[in-house]
């Protein structure tokens, strides 16, 4: 079986390849790459194939033409957000020749080490959710595209108050026409023109004071409905409920009846590589939720409506939190249980014994295992020169999961 060589190439084209790699290209019966890559080899006399983005078709071609010597050209390091990682799963016998990646070159041109950098890609992806992935990261590298440009990224960061960053934009790396520009303030990026081939570096300014929020944000830090403040999942209840949700960094979370979005926001910080979907029927509360999400740097998927509306458009969840169901609790629990991914959790907060009864009866009918925690807590409050305790309303925290999953875990 002939080997297929995947060769990384830079903007300097054939000149940046080792002699052995150029020889592989010259001897290839089939040369594959993007149109820009193929233009680097105008003298190539063999068959060529232009990658158009339909990678399943490319895999078919590689299997069909296996008898030929095949070389696939890819940008930079093919195994770094590149085509090599995809092809290696689909086609056996690949030999990958990495070139310098654009990230390596960007940090080199900027004179910065990058072993401690957070790296993210917006190439062909939505910018949605970037805020919580970046928050608190002192050194960041971003791959961009025609939609997620440096100017778009700068606007986005300012929208979430992330002005502690300065931006380095490195363009046309490795082409001999490199350009690296540093913008000390994000607003300086507005109106600038950049080459489509660019990498963005974000660096904390030395004097920047970066806000930090740990688990259990204070209730009063959230914007809440006025004059009826207090319509919020209290800090103590919130922390225990989040623990019961059993979140992972990449969890998909539903928050039904989000109100101030306090649970959704803290869930997004715990599952910063995942996605949080939240729905709220009261428009005034939704405005507070949007304000809080912006303040706490969490780019949530917020919906104005009454569950189960919109739930059919959301991806299957790993965790579902229900703070309020608007009278449709049984239907919401049924839908959530049917859509819940393996090892997922549903957590419901109940302030009354009637809601507790309805929830446990519904979980039992759905064949789910559940447990109930009654949380009774009090906070200190000054009185003259002394301190007393003031009790919070008791809350039932009901946690449910699929019974068969629990049994399999126990057997293991």
DRENDO-1510 file (C-alpha; in Angstrom, 1 decimal, always signed):
<recs>
REC; n; res; u; v; w
REC; 1; UNK; +0.0; +0.0; +0.0 .
REC; 2; UNK; +1.5; +3.3; -1.1 .
REC; 3; UNK; +2.0; +6.0; +1.5 .
REC; 4; UNK; +0.2; +9.2; +1.4 .
REC; 5; UNK; +2.3; +12.2; +2.4 .
REC; 6; UNK; +0.6; +15.2; +4.0 .
REC; 7; UNK; +3.1; +18.1; +3.7 .
REC; 8; UNK; +2.7; +21.3; +5.6 .
REC; 9; UNK; +3.5; +24.4; +3.6 .
REC; 10; UNK; +3.8; +28.1; +4.4 .
REC; 11; UNK; +3.2; +31.3; +2.5 .
REC; 12; UNK; +6.8; +31.1; +1.1 .
REC; 13; UNK; +5.7; +28.1; -0.9 .
REC; 14; UNK; +8.1; +25.5; -2.3 .
REC; 15; UNK; +11.1; +27.6; -1.0 .
REC; 16; UNK; +10.1; +26.8; +2.6 .
REC; 17; UNK; +10.2; +23.0; +2.1 .
REC; 18; UNK; +13.1; +20.7; +2.8 .
REC; 19; UNK; +14.7; +19.1; -0.3 .
REC; 20; UNK; +13.2; +15.7; +0.6 .
REC; 21; UNK; +9.7; +17.2; +0.7 .
REC; 22; UNK; +10.1; +19.0; -2.6 .
REC; 23; UNK; +11.3; +15.6; -4.1 .
REC; 24; UNK; +8.1; +13.9; -2.8 .
REC; 25; UNK; +6.0; +16.6; -4.6 .
REC; 26; UNK; +7.9; +16.2; -7.8 .
REC; 27; UNK; +7.5; +12.4; -7.9 .
REC; 28; UNK; +3.8; +12.5; -6.9 .
REC; 29; UNK; +1.3; +11.1; -9.3 .
REC; 30; UNK; -1.4; +13.1; -7.7 .
REC; 31; UNK; -0.9; +16.5; -6.0 .
REC; 32; UNK; -3.8; +17.6; -3.7 .
REC; 33; UNK; -4.3; +21.0; -2.0 .
REC; 34; UNK; -6.1; +24.3; -2.0 .
REC; 35; UNK; -5.9; +26.4; -5.1 .
REC; 36; UNK; -3.4; +28.7; -3.4 .
REC; 37; UNK; -1.2; +25.7; -2.5 .
REC; 38; UNK; -1.2; +24.2; -6.0 .
REC; 39; UNK; -0.1; +27.6; -7.5 .
REC; 40; UNK; +3.2; +27.2; -5.6 .
REC; 41; UNK; +4.0; +24.4; -8.1 .
REC; 42; UNK; +3.2; +25.7; -11.6 .
REC; 43; UNK; +5.7; +23.2; -13.2 .
REC; 44; UNK; +4.0; +20.1; -11.7 .
REC; 45; UNK; +3.1; +17.8; -14.6 .
REC; 46; UNK; +1.0; +15.2; -12.8 .
REC; 47; UNK; -2.7; +15.1; -11.9 .
REC; 48; UNK; -4.0; +17.7; -9.4 .
REC; 49; UNK; -7.1; +17.8; -7.2 .
REC; 50; UNK; -8.3; +21.1; -5.6 .
REC; 51; UNK; -9.7; +20.8; -2.1 .
REC; 52; UNK; -13.0; +22.7; -2.0 .
REC; 53; UNK; -14.1; +21.9; +1.6 .
REC; 54; UNK; -15.9; +18.7; +0.9 .
REC; 55; UNK; -13.6; +16.5; +3.0 .
REC; 56; UNK; -15.7; +13.3; +2.6 .
REC; 57; UNK; -15.1; +13.6; -1.2 .
REC; 58; UNK; -11.4; +14.0; -0.6 .
REC; 59; UNK; -11.3; +10.8; +1.5 .
REC; 60; UNK; -13.0; +8.9; -1.3 .
REC; 61; UNK; -10.4; +10.2; -3.8 .
REC; 62; UNK; -7.5; +9.2; -1.5 .
REC; 63; UNK; -8.9; +5.6; -1.3 .
REC; 64; UNK; -9.6; +5.4; -5.1 .
REC; 65; UNK; -6.2; +6.8; -6.1 .
REC; 66; UNK; -4.2; +4.9; -3.6 .
REC; 67; UNK; -2.1; +3.1; -6.2 .
REC; 68; UNK; -0.6; +6.4; -7.1 .
REC; 69; UNK; +2.0; +8.4; -5.1 .
REC; 70; UNK; -0.2; +11.0; -3.4 .
REC; 71; UNK; +0.9; +14.2; -1.8 .
REC; 72; UNK; -1.6; +16.4; +0.1 .
REC; 73; UNK; -0.5; +20.0; +0.7 .
REC; 74; UNK; -1.8; +21.7; +3.8 .
REC; 75; UNK; -1.2; +25.1; +5.6 .
REC; 76; UNK; +1.3; +25.1; +8.4 .
REC; 77; UNK; +1.2; +22.2; +10.7 .
REC; 78; UNK; -1.5; +19.9; +9.3 .
REC; 79; UNK; -2.1; +18.4; +12.7 .
REC; 80; UNK; -2.9; +21.8; +14.4 .
REC; 81; UNK; -6.5; +22.7; +13.5 .
REC; 82; UNK; -5.6; +21.3; +10.1 .
REC; 83; UNK; -6.7; +18.7; +7.6 .
REC; 84; UNK; -4.1; +16.2; +8.8 .
REC; 85; UNK; -5.9; +15.4; +12.0 .
REC; 86; UNK; -9.1; +14.6; +10.1 .
REC; 87; UNK; -7.5; +12.5; +7.4 .
REC; 88; UNK; -5.5; +10.5; +9.8 .
REC; 89; UNK; -8.8; +9.1; +11.3 .
REC; 90; UNK; -10.2; +8.3; +7.9 .
REC; 91; UNK; -7.2; +7.1; +5.8 .
REC; 92; UNK; -4.6; +4.6; +7.1 .
REC; 93; UNK; -0.9; +5.0; +6.3 .
REC; 94; UNK; -0.5; +8.7; +6.3 .
REC; 95; UNK; +2.9; +10.3; +6.8 .
REC; 96; UNK; +2.6; +13.9; +8.0 .
REC; 97; UNK; +5.4; +16.5; +7.5 .
REC; 98; UNK; +4.6; +19.5; +9.7 .
REC; 99; UNK; +5.6; +23.0; +8.7 .
REC; 100; UNK; +5.8; +26.0; +11.1 .
REC; 101; UNK; +2.3; +26.8; +12.2 .
REC; 102; UNK; +1.0; +30.4; +12.0 .
REC; 103; UNK; +0.7; +30.4; +15.8 .
REC; 104; UNK; +4.4; +29.6; +16.2 .
REC; 105; UNK; +5.4; +32.3; +13.7 .
REC; 106; UNK; +3.1; +34.9; +15.3 .
REC; 107; UNK; +4.6; +34.4; +18.8 .
REC; 108; UNK; +8.1; +34.3; +17.2 .
REC; 109; UNK; +7.5; +37.6; +15.4 .
REC; 110; UNK; +6.1; +39.2; +18.6 .
REC; 111; UNK; +9.1; +37.9; +20.6 .
REC; 112; UNK; +7.0; +36.0; +23.0 .
REC; 113; UNK; +7.1; +32.5; +24.4 .
REC; 114; UNK; +3.9; +30.5; +23.8 .
REC; 115; UNK; +4.1; +27.5; +26.1 .
REC; 116; UNK; +1.7; +29.1; +28.5 .
REC; 117; UNK; -0.7; +30.5; +25.9 .
REC; 118; UNK; -4.4; +29.6; +25.5 .
REC; 119; UNK; -5.1; +28.8; +21.9 .
REC; 120; UNK; -8.5; +29.0; +20.2 .
REC; 121; UNK; -9.8; +28.9; +16.7 .
REC; 122; UNK; -12.6; +31.0; +15.2 .
REC; 123; UNK; -11.8; +29.9; +11.7 .
REC; 124; UNK; -15.1; +28.7; +10.2 .
REC; 125; UNK; -16.7; +28.9; +13.7 .
REC; 126; UNK; -19.1; +31.1; +15.6 .
REC; 127; UNK; -17.6; +33.6; +18.0 .
REC; 128; UNK; -20.4; +32.7; +20.4 .
REC; 129; UNK; -19.1; +31.5; +23.8 .
REC; 130; UNK; -15.6; +33.0; +23.3 .
REC; 131; UNK; -16.0; +35.3; +26.3 .
REC; 132; UNK; -16.1; +32.6; +29.0 .
REC; 133; UNK; -13.3; +30.6; +27.2 .
REC; 134; UNK; -10.9; +33.6; +27.3 .
REC; 135; UNK; -11.9; +35.3; +30.6 .
REC; 136; UNK; -8.8; +35.4; +32.9 .
REC; 137; UNK; -6.4; +34.0; +30.3 .
REC; 138; UNK; -3.3; +36.3; +30.3 .
REC; 139; UNK; -2.0; +35.2; +26.9 .
REC; 140; UNK; -4.2; +34.1; +24.0 .
REC; 141; UNK; -3.8; +33.2; +20.4 .
REC; 142; UNK; -6.8; +33.2; +18.0 .
REC; 143; UNK; -7.0; +31.9; +14.5 .
REC; 144; UNK; -9.4; +34.1; +12.5 .
REC; 145; UNK; -11.4; +34.1; +9.3 .
REC; 146; UNK; -13.2; +36.6; +7.0 .
REC; 147; UNK; -16.1; +36.9; +9.5 .
REC; 148; UNK; -14.1; +36.8; +12.8 .
REC; 149; UNK; -11.7; +39.6; +11.9 .
REC; 150; UNK; -9.4; +41.4; +14.3 .
REC; 151; UNK; -12.0; +44.3; +14.3 .
REC; 152; UNK; -14.8; +41.9; +15.1 .
REC; 153; UNK; -12.9; +40.3; +17.9 .
REC; 154; UNK; -11.9; +43.8; +19.4 .
REC; 155; UNK; -15.6; +44.8; +19.4 .
REC; 156; UNK; -16.7; +41.6; +21.0 .
REC; 157; UNK; -14.1; +41.9; +23.8 .
REC; 158; UNK; -15.1; +45.4; +24.5 .
REC; 159; UNK; -18.8; +44.4; +24.6 .
REC; 160; UNK; -17.9; +42.0; +27.5 .
REC; 161; UNK; -15.7; +44.6; +29.3 .
REC; 162; UNK; -12.5; +42.7; +28.5 .
REC; 163; UNK; -10.5; +45.8; +28.0 .
REC; 164; UNK; -7.5; +44.5; +29.9 .
REC; 165; UNK; -6.2; +43.1; +26.6 .
REC; 166; UNK; -3.9; +44.6; +24.1 .
REC; 167; UNK; -4.0; +43.1; +20.6 .
REC; 168; UNK; -1.2; +41.9; +18.4 .
REC; 169; UNK; -2.2; +41.2; +14.8 .
REC; 170; UNK; +0.4; +39.2; +12.7 .
REC; 171; UNK; -0.3; +39.2; +9.0 .
REC; 172; UNK; +1.0; +37.2; +6.0 .
REC; 173; UNK; +3.4; +35.2; +8.2 .
REC; 174; UNK; +6.2; +33.4; +6.3 .
REC; 175; UNK; +5.5; +35.1; +3.0 .
REC; 176; UNK; +8.3; +37.6; +3.1 .
REC; 177; UNK; +5.6; +40.3; +3.4 .
REC; 178; UNK; +5.1; +39.8; +7.2 .
REC; 179; UNK; +3.5; +42.6; +9.2 .
REC; 180; UNK; +3.1; +42.6; +13.0 .
REC; 181; UNK; +1.2; +45.5; +14.6 .
REC; 182; UNK; +0.4; +46.0; +18.3 .
REC; 183; UNK; -2.7; +47.9; +19.5 .
REC; 184; UNK; -2.4; +49.0; +23.1 .
REC; 185; UNK; -6.2; +49.6; +23.3 .
REC; 186; UNK; -8.8; +47.6; +21.6 .
REC; 187; UNK; -10.7; +50.6; +20.2 .
REC; 188; UNK; -7.6; +51.4; +18.1 .
REC; 189; UNK; -8.4; +48.3; +16.0 .
REC; 190; UNK; -11.6; +49.8; +14.7 .
REC; 191; UNK; -11.4; +51.0; +11.1 .
REC; 192; UNK; -8.0; +49.2; +10.4 .
REC; 193; UNK; -7.5; +47.0; +7.4 .
REC; 194; UNK; -5.9; +43.6; +7.7 .
REC; 195; UNK; -4.8; +40.9; +5.4 .
REC; 196; UNK; -7.2; +37.9; +5.4 .
REC; 197; UNK; -4.2; +35.8; +6.5 .
REC; 198; UNK; -3.7; +36.9; +10.0 .
REC; 199; UNK; -3.4; +35.6; +13.6 .
REC; 200; UNK; -4.5; +37.6; +16.7 .
REC; 201; UNK; -2.6; +37.5; +19.9 .
REC; 202; UNK; -4.3; +38.9; +23.1 .
REC; 203; UNK; -2.1; +39.9; +26.0 .
REC; 204; UNK; -3.0; +41.3; +29.4 .
REC; 205; UNK; -1.6; +44.8; +30.0 .
REC; 206; UNK; +0.8; +45.0; +32.8 .
REC; 207; UNK; -1.3; +47.5; +34.7 .
REC; 208; UNK; -4.6; +45.8; +34.0 .
REC; 209; UNK; -6.9; +44.9; +36.9 .
REC; 210; UNK; -8.7; +41.8; +35.8 .
REC; 211; UNK; -11.9; +41.0; +37.7 .
REC; 212; UNK; -12.1; +37.6; +39.3 .
REC; 213; UNK; -15.2; +35.7; +40.3 .
REC; 214; UNK; -15.0; +32.4; +42.1 .
REC; 215; UNK; -17.8; +29.9; +42.6 .
REC; 216; UNK; -20.7; +31.5; +44.5 .
REC; 217; UNK; -21.0; +35.0; +43.3 .
REC; 218; UNK; -22.7; +37.3; +45.8 .
REC; 219; UNK; -26.4; +37.8; +45.3 .
REC; 220; UNK; -26.2; +41.6; +45.4 .
REC; 221; UNK; -23.7; +41.6; +42.5 .
REC; 222; UNK; -26.4; +40.5; +40.1 .
REC; 223; UNK; -28.9; +43.0; +38.5 .
REC; 224; UNK; -32.3; +41.9; +39.8 .
REC; 225; UNK; -35.9; +42.9; +39.3 .
REC; 226; UNK; -36.9; +46.1; +41.1 .
REC; 227; UNK; -38.6; +46.8; +43.5 .
REC; 228; UNK; -39.0; +43.0; +44.0 .
REC; 229; UNK; -35.3; +42.2; +44.6 .
REC; 230; UNK; -34.7; +38.7; +45.8 .
REC; 231; UNK; -36.0; +36.8; +42.8 .
REC; 232; UNK; -32.7; +35.0; +42.4 .
REC; 233; UNK; -31.4; +31.6; +43.2 .
REC; 234; UNK; -29.6; +32.4; +46.5 .
REC; 235; UNK; -25.9; +31.9; +46.6 .
REC; 236; UNK; -26.0; +28.9; +49.0 .
REC; 237; UNK; -28.7; +27.1; +47.0 .
REC; 238; UNK; -26.9; +28.0; +43.7 .
REC; 239; UNK; -23.6; +26.5; +44.8 .
REC; 240; UNK; -25.2; +23.2; +45.9 .
REC; 241; UNK; -27.4; +23.1; +42.8 .
REC; 242; UNK; -24.3; +23.6; +40.6 .
REC; 243; UNK; -22.6; +20.8; +42.4 .
REC; 244; UNK; -25.5; +18.5; +41.8 .
REC; 245; UNK; -25.5; +19.3; +38.1 .
REC; 246; UNK; -22.1; +17.5; +37.9 .
REC; 247; UNK; -20.8; +19.8; +35.2 .
REC; 248; UNK; -17.8; +19.1; +33.0 .
REC; 249; UNK; -15.8; +21.7; +31.1 .
REC; 250; UNK; -17.6; +20.8; +27.8 .
REC; 251; UNK; -21.1; +20.3; +29.2 .
REC; 252; UNK; -24.3; +21.4; +27.4 .
REC; 253; UNK; -26.5; +23.0; +30.0 .
REC; 254; UNK; -30.2; +24.0; +29.9 .
REC; 255; UNK; -31.5; +26.6; +32.4 .
REC; 256; UNK; -35.3; +26.7; +32.5 .
REC; 257; UNK; -36.7; +29.9; +34.0 .
REC; 258; UNK; -33.4; +31.6; +34.3 .
REC; 259; UNK; -34.6; +34.9; +35.8 .
REC; 260; UNK; -31.4; +36.8; +36.6 .
REC; 261; UNK; -29.3; +34.1; +35.0 .
REC; 262; UNK; -27.3; +33.5; +38.1 .
REC; 263; UNK; -27.2; +29.8; +37.7 .
REC; 264; UNK; -26.6; +30.0; +33.9 .
REC; 265; UNK; -23.7; +32.4; +34.4 .
REC; 266; UNK; -21.9; +30.2; +37.0 .
REC; 267; UNK; -22.6; +27.1; +34.9 .
REC; 268; UNK; -21.0; +28.9; +31.9 .
REC; 269; UNK; -17.9; +29.5; +34.0 .
REC; 270; UNK; -17.7; +25.9; +35.1 .
REC; 271; UNK; -18.5; +24.6; +31.6 .
REC; 272; UNK; -16.6; +27.2; +29.7 .
REC; 273; UNK; -15.9; +24.9; +26.7 .
REC; 274; UNK; -19.6; +23.9; +26.5 .
REC; 275; UNK; -22.7; +25.9; +25.9 .
REC; 276; UNK; -25.5; +27.2; +28.2 .
REC; 277; UNK; -29.0; +27.7; +26.9 .
REC; 278; UNK; -31.4; +29.7; +29.1 .
REC; 279; UNK; -35.0; +30.7; +28.7 .
REC; 280; UNK; -37.1; +33.3; +30.6 .
REC; 281; UNK; -40.7; +34.3; +30.1 .
REC; 282; UNK; -40.6; +37.7; +31.8 .
REC; 283; UNK; -39.1; +40.4; +29.6 .
REC; 284; UNK; -37.8; +42.5; +32.4 .
REC; 285; UNK; -36.0; +39.6; +34.0 .
REC; 286; UNK; -34.5; +38.7; +30.6 .
REC; 287; UNK; -33.1; +42.2; +30.3 .
REC; 288; UNK; -31.4; +41.7; +33.7 .
REC; 289; UNK; -30.1; +38.3; +32.6 .
REC; 290; UNK; -28.5; +39.9; +29.5 .
REC; 291; UNK; -27.0; +42.6; +31.6 .
REC; 292; UNK; -25.6; +40.1; +34.1 .
REC; 293; UNK; -24.2; +37.9; +31.3 .
REC; 294; UNK; -22.4; +40.8; +29.9 .
REC; 295; UNK; -21.0; +41.9; +33.3 .
REC; 296; UNK; -19.8; +38.5; +34.2 .
REC; 297; UNK; -18.3; +37.7; +30.8 .
REC; 298; UNK; -20.5; +34.8; +29.8 .
REC; 299; UNK; -21.9; +34.6; +26.3 .
REC; 300; UNK; -25.1; +32.7; +26.9 .
REC; 301; UNK; -27.8; +31.5; +24.5 .
REC; 302; UNK; -30.7; +33.5; +26.0 .
REC; 303; UNK; -34.3; +33.0; +24.8 .
REC; 304; UNK; -37.4; +35.0; +25.6 .
REC; 305; UNK; -40.3; +32.5; +26.0 .
REC; 306; UNK; -42.0; +30.0; +28.2 .
REC; 307; UNK; -40.7; +26.4; +28.3 .
REC; 308; UNK; -41.2; +24.0; +26.6 .
REC; 309; UNK; -41.0; +26.6; +23.8 .
REC; 310; UNK; -37.6; +26.5; +22.0 .
REC; 311; UNK; -36.4; +23.4; +23.7 .
REC; 312; UNK; -36.8; +21.4; +20.5 .
REC; 313; UNK; -34.2; +23.6; +18.9 .
REC; 314; UNK; -31.6; +23.2; +21.6 .
REC; 315; UNK; -28.9; +20.4; +21.6 .
REC; 316; UNK; -29.3; +17.5; +23.9 .
REC; 317; UNK; -28.2; +18.5; +27.4 .
REC; 318; UNK; -25.7; +17.0; +29.9 .
REC; 319; UNK; -27.4; +19.0; +32.7 .
REC; 320; UNK; -30.8; +20.7; +33.1 .
REC; 321; UNK; -31.5; +23.2; +35.9 .
REC; 322; UNK; -35.1; +24.1; +36.5 .
REC; 323; UNK; -35.7; +27.2; +38.7 .
REC; 324; UNK; -39.2; +27.9; +37.3 .
REC; 325; UNK; -41.3; +26.1; +34.7 .
REC; 326; UNK; -44.3; +28.4; +34.5 .
REC; 327; UNK; -46.9; +25.7; +35.3 .
REC; 328; UNK; -45.5; +23.3; +32.6 .
REC; 329; UNK; -43.3; +21.3; +35.0 .
REC; 330; UNK; -44.4; +17.8; +34.0 .
REC; 331; UNK; -44.0; +18.4; +30.3 .
REC; 332; UNK; -40.7; +20.1; +30.8 .
REC; 333; UNK; -39.4; +17.2; +32.9 .
REC; 334; UNK; -40.6; +14.7; +30.4 .
REC; 335; UNK; -38.8; +16.5; +27.5 .
REC; 336; UNK; -35.7; +16.9; +29.6 .
REC; 337; UNK; -35.6; +13.3; +30.6 .
REC; 338; UNK; -36.0; +12.1; +27.0 .
REC; 339; UNK; -33.3; +14.4; +25.7 .
REC; 340; UNK; -30.8; +14.0; +28.6 .
REC; 341; UNK; -27.5; +12.6; +27.5 .
REC; 342; UNK; -25.8; +9.6; +29.2 .
REC; 343; UNK; -24.8; +10.3; +32.8 .
REC; 344; UNK; -26.7; +13.6; +32.6 .
REC; 345; UNK; -28.5; +15.3; +35.6 .
REC; 346; UNK; -31.7; +17.2; +36.1 .
REC; 347; UNK; -31.7; +19.5; +39.1 .
REC; 348; UNK; -34.9; +21.2; +40.2 .
REC; 349; UNK; -35.3; +23.8; +43.0 .
REC; 350; UNK; -38.7; +23.7; +44.8 .
REC; 351; UNK; -39.8; +26.2; +47.4 .
REC; 352; UNK; -43.1; +24.4; +48.3 .
REC; 353; UNK; -44.0; +20.9; +49.3 .
REC; 354; UNK; -46.6; +20.8; +46.5 .
REC; 355; UNK; -43.9; +21.4; +43.9 .
REC; 356; UNK; -41.7; +18.8; +45.7 .
REC; 357; UNK; -44.5; +16.3; +45.5 .
REC; 358; UNK; -45.3; +17.0; +41.8 .
REC; 359; UNK; -41.6; +16.7; +40.8 .
REC; 360; UNK; -40.9; +13.5; +42.7 .
REC; 361; UNK; -44.1; +11.9; +41.3 .
REC; 362; UNK; -43.1; +12.9; +37.8 .
REC; 363; UNK; -39.6; +11.6; +38.1 .
REC; 364; UNK; -41.0; +8.3; +39.4 .
REC; 365; UNK; -43.4; +8.0; +36.5 .
REC; 366; UNK; -40.5; +8.7; +34.1 .
REC; 367; UNK; -38.5; +5.9; +35.7 .
REC; 368; UNK; -35.7; +8.1; +36.9 .
REC; 369; UNK; -33.7; +7.8; +40.1 .
REC; 370; UNK; -33.8; +10.9; +42.3 .
REC; 371; UNK; -32.7; +12.3; +45.6 .
REC; 372; UNK; -33.9; +15.3; +47.6 .
REC; 373; UNK; -31.8; +17.6; +49.7 .
REC; 374; UNK; -33.6; +20.1; +52.1 .
REC; 375; UNK; -31.4; +23.1; +52.4 .
REC; 376; UNK; -32.1; +25.3; +55.4 .
REC; 377; UNK; -29.6; +28.0; +56.0 .
REC; 378; UNK; -29.2; +31.4; +57.7 .
REC; 379; UNK; -27.0; +34.4; +57.3 .
REC; 380; UNK; -25.6; +36.6; +59.9 .
REC; 381; UNK; -27.1; +40.1; +60.4 .
REC; 382; UNK; -25.8; +42.9; +62.6 .
REC; 383; UNK; -28.2; +44.1; +65.4 .
REC; 384; UNK; -26.8; +47.1; +67.3 .
REC; 385; UNK; -23.3; +46.0; +68.5 .
REC; 386; UNK; -24.2; +42.3; +68.2 .
REC; 387; UNK; -24.9; +39.7; +65.5 .
REC; 388; UNK; -28.0; +37.6; +64.9 .
REC; 389; UNK; -28.9; +35.1; +62.2 .
REC; 390; UNK; -31.7; +35.5; +59.7 .
REC; 391; UNK; -33.0; +32.4; +58.1 .
REC; 392; UNK; -33.5; +32.0; +54.3 .
REC; 393; UNK; -36.5; +30.2; +52.9 .
REC; 394; UNK; -36.0; +26.4; +53.0 .
REC; 395; UNK; -35.4; +25.0; +49.5 .
REC; 396; UNK; -35.8; +21.4; +48.3 .
REC; 397; UNK; -33.1; +20.5; +45.8 .
REC; 398; UNK; -34.2; +17.5; +43.7 .
REC; 399; UNK; -31.6; +15.7; +41.6 .
REC; 400; UNK; -32.6; +13.1; +39.0 .
REC; 401; UNK; -30.8; +10.8; +36.6 .
REC; 402; UNK; -31.6; +7.9; +34.3 .
REC; 403; UNK; -31.8; +4.7; +36.5 .
REC; 404; UNK; -30.2; +2.4; +34.0 .
REC; 405; UNK; -27.1; +4.6; +33.7 .
REC; 406; UNK; -26.7; +4.7; +37.5 .
REC; 407; UNK; -27.0; +0.9; +37.6 .
REC; 408; UNK; -24.3; +0.4; +34.9 .
REC; 409; UNK; -22.0; +2.8; +36.7 .
REC; 410; UNK; -22.5; +0.7; +39.9 .
REC; 411; UNK; -21.8; -2.5; +38.1 .
REC; 412; UNK; -18.5; -1.1; +36.7 .
</recs>
